[in-house]
Amino acid sequence: MPQPLSPAPLSPAPLTPAQFRHFHDEGYLVADHVFTDADLQPVIDEINHEVTARAEALVKEGKLSRTFQELGFEHQLGAISRETDQLAMSIWNGVLNGPAIFNLIRHSALLDIAEQLCGPELIGSSVYRLRPKIPNHRMGPVPWHQDSGYFEPYCDKSLVLTVWLPLIDATPENGCLWVAPRAHRQGVVRHVQVENKPYLHILSNDLPHEPRNKPVCVPVKKGSVLLLTNLSPHASYENKTDLVRWSMDLRYQSASLPTNAPITRLEGDSVPTGDGLVPTACYPPEADFLVRSRLRPSEVVTDPAEFERIRNSHRAGGLSRKWDNVPAYA
Ligand SMILES: O=C(O)CCC(=O)C(=O)O
């Protein structure tokens, strides 16, 4: 496809030079006041609607005593999960793909930040996650890892930006994230898959132990976001409150990296080689989509129904990074 002769001008850079430097030097940054409550409320409403609809179905099946709808966003799923895990597990991760979630992923304030860090041809990475961190839930604590532990090695040297955003204030008590600062320049360290555990894990000996990398606790207010690189080690611990610590983590990358979004490839873009040397995507199991582009504007996904179709019709392909399995006592 021919490229337009004069692409639209770049968006103004939302991060100050000091914030930009902090992100690159420390491997993380909290950007405050990115969203208003009004920006986030449609996502909360969409999640509430989905939780209640799924709860009603479970009540009909006799698996749940009642919907607990009156408890509201911060408590309903916790009460449901004391009776059945089925509902929480059915919405965890990138399963929900409704219009409000889609509109959050393509919110202009986020795309401006992502563009400043990843460049103007922007892929919404397939790895977006909804995390209802429920008190005393086995999926709640997330062990130390780098996001690249999950991605194809080919993408290790490029930025895949994580935008972690809480839907209620994230505090040390309810399990906000911890980050090992300045450890993102050391490449991908060994991860292991611990038997019967849901997440990859960096064993303590493999974590950086220099004083400069001493983990910091990063509370984040609703409306603010935590930015991480794909090489920044991070973790979150138990939620010790009685609230559900709802959060989402979204990811963005340049369209020149491997992607399974059906986009026109331009000169210099990575193209899958079929032998796995250049993979089909940084994370092939789920569907990427183009969220902003000046060179391929007609290919940007703007219709929520199209987003839902892309996500639901994707068939996993390509490689998935492999790590050793270790027994549960490790
Ligand atoms: O939300 C959490 O507790 C963990 C998030 C995380 O590990 C990630 O976004 O990669």
The ligand as an ORCA input file, in Angstrom:
! r2SCAN-3c Opt
* xyz 0 1
  O      -1.577     -6.265     39.049
  C      -0.758     -6.977     39.601
  O      -0.849     -7.288     40.789
  C       0.427     -7.489     38.841
  C       0.568     -6.830     37.520
  C       1.696     -7.343     36.720
  O       2.472     -8.148     37.128
  C       1.873     -6.852     35.370
  O       1.163     -5.922     34.964
  O       2.753     -7.391     34.660
*
